[in-house]
């Protein structure tokens, strides 16, 4: 089963809400600092500077689209082997 690692650089994030708007299945604005993060269901770890998660293959298009709309390129998506 293919998975994808999603990394949000919360230090670069400007809290515009683009990622949660495009892919609410995976992203939300955090209650801690208002910046995007991976939701609890898929989260591996989150702190004030980074949020890392792993999503199944069926959510790849969703997270890829979120990464593409991020105006500061704070979201990276990579295949986990």
Beta strands, then each sheet from edge to edge (+ up, - down):
strand 1: 3-9
strand 2: 27-29
strand 3: 36-38
strand 4: 43-46
strand 5: 50-56
strand 6: 75-80
sheet 1: 4+ 5- 1+ 6-
sheet 2: 2+ 3-
end
